[in-house]
Amino acid sequence: MTNNFAFEADSTAKKIHIVREFNAPIEKIWKAWTDPEILDKWWGPKPSRVETKVMDFRVGGTWQFAMISPEGQKHWLYAEFTAIENGKSISTKALFFDGEGNPVNSGPNWYRDTRFTSIEGNRTRVNIVITYEDDATFERFINNGYFKEGTAIGYNQLDELLASE
Amino acid sequence: MRRDTFQAIADPTRRAILTLLVTGAMTPNAIAEHFDSSRQAVSKHIQILTECGVVTHTQTGREIHYHFNPEKMKEIDIWLEQLRKMWMDRFDQLDNLLNEL
């Protein structure tokens, strides 16, 4: 069954739209997104994993977790819930922090809005919009060792990037 | 002021200059001819592109030619590709987990 995955960046790569469909009812998907025990099992992209330190799921509350590399290196992330519509949507602003509750740089680094929709066949569609606040965010990801060297993709995407307004 | 690849492509004129330079190296005059803005404004954009590292220049006698530097632009592609893969992997893991929930 197709999962209709889509990943699109705007021309400045500051806003990213992600769509994905899951073969499960919305209640189950909502739980997977909000229960820290479940989140820890899938949020960390292999070979990294995620370990939740604090999950306070309410507006103004935070999800504090470490992204742990296979070498055991921890990158702390801190997401504050800015809006929650129960069973429908979650908005967060996120930043890197030192693991003790102090941001490693001032201000939020990126915002994420996640919307859940029931679709035919007892399935769920998830729409995510990530907005990066400033140009420096991407470099911070790189500098934090969040991503290591990758494979460059074709220039056709660059053409699109340059052509789009 | 710090410069990065994102700043290079944040402005439509700069994107247009990059598109021109993808087709081949050009002198500042030749670039400026393509735009209604003043030569000075175009020069400023070229300067920013150079500072961002996406454009380099060579000098032959009194002539300066600006070149597109694709290596630098790859940073954005690499970043987006990494991010895309991260979300794909993450979602695949959730797919596998859903059977157990």
Interface residues (C-beta under 8 A of the other chain):
Chain A: N3 F5 F7 A9 S11 T12 A13 K14 I16 I18 R20 F22 N23 A24 K28 K31 A32 I38 K41 W42 W43 G44 P45 K46 I128 D135 A136 F138 E139 F141 I142 F147 E149 G150 T151 A152 I153 Y155 Q157 L158 D159 L161 L162 A163 E165
Chain B: R2 D4 F6 Q7 I9 A10 P12 R15 L18 T19 V22 P70 M73 K74 I76 D77 I78 W79 L80 E81 Q82 L83 R84 K85 M86 W87 M88 D89 R90 F91 Q93 L94 D95 N96 L97 L98 L101
